[in-house]
């Protein structure tokens, strides 16, 4: 194939693949849905956002055209009333079928939804649940942890609220006296409930709360911390880290035992006080090297972002995957194509398509992010594979096989969907 035709032909082929989206925060059809994230970023107040997420960005304009037939070349103040009326009319017309209407419009067969709980419009088999489990690491007072930054001061109370919800769902009136009992009566039953409800993976947003350097802590050490403070008081940072580290591995181990993958946020944002260095995938290497966790499959959600090469290094581990979510929205297709080419040269069977589709404001709902992230990933993947074809790294047939794996088959096999 000539340089002029390889990418274009792959673009057409990739555009026809019915995708499996590994990571989103899809909303239900319930107005004011508040359960699309355990740590909703709006609680952080104002902080700088990349211009690619602003409603006037050209990408969003393309999404408005594709989904809602917006006819104009630009989005002016005069256009908003009519566009909003069109969006409302379509949502009302589709009713509870609106989320599936979105999937059909963006070419996605199955979408994984990271949510506190599923709800109207987000039913299997088209939507699959990924639950949040950071709260299970935080049974003690987080007062000292929350005081570390203004952002964490707003996020930790949300985790405490979620843990109370999990306890209520289990009909557990209070925390057990020992760590062993906490794992047995709270952690394991919560994971089992999620699995029975159709959960295919669990999600750690830990990098918004702490570094990803989870050490291998002895049960006696963690148990001592738990017993000392379960009745009151706040552990020191070092003490709480030891307990969290122990519980992280317990949760990951049990999730693997139950057949659920473990998703870990690894990206350079968000928030004005976010510690990007603490989200480096290399910090997870001791976890990935733990022989007791080799039956747990880990997904580096957002592919490490600025640490994408470090994420690729972790794919030497046989149970580590990466996805394109967030990068699909925040990076240009050219930037994402370079990252994809680096990954696909070495580990094409463990790269997953994802968008991070979520609501970014009243006028930029999750459906627009789903269209934009999908379109930009398809373009980036065609660019990456087209370059590999031109440079003789793969043939056309193999490029199509890899594209299908990234957009669909890898996730289908990982979650047992195919």
Buried (B, 14 or more C-beta within 10 A) or exposed (E): BEEEEBBEBBBEBBBEBEBBBBBBBBBBBEEEBEBBBBBBBEEBEEEEBEEBBEBEBEBBBBBBBBBBEBEEEEBEEEBEEEBEEBBEEBBEEBEEEBBBBBBEBBBBBBBBBBBBBBBEBBBEEBBBBBBBBBBBBBBBBBBBBBEBBBBBBBBBBBBBEBBEEBBEEEEBEEBBEEBEEBBEBBBBBBBBBBBEEBBBBBBBBBBBBBBBBBBEBEEEBBBBBBEBBBEEEBBEEEBBBBBBBBBBBBBBBBBBBBBBBBBBBBBBBBBEEBBEEBBBBBBBBBBBEBEEBEEBBBBBBBBBBBBBEBBBBBBEBEBBBBBBBBBBBBBBBEEBBBBBBBBBEEBBBBBBBBBBBBBBEEBBBBBBBBBBBBBBBBBBBBBBBBBBBBEEBBEBEBBBBBBBBBBBBBBBEBBEBE
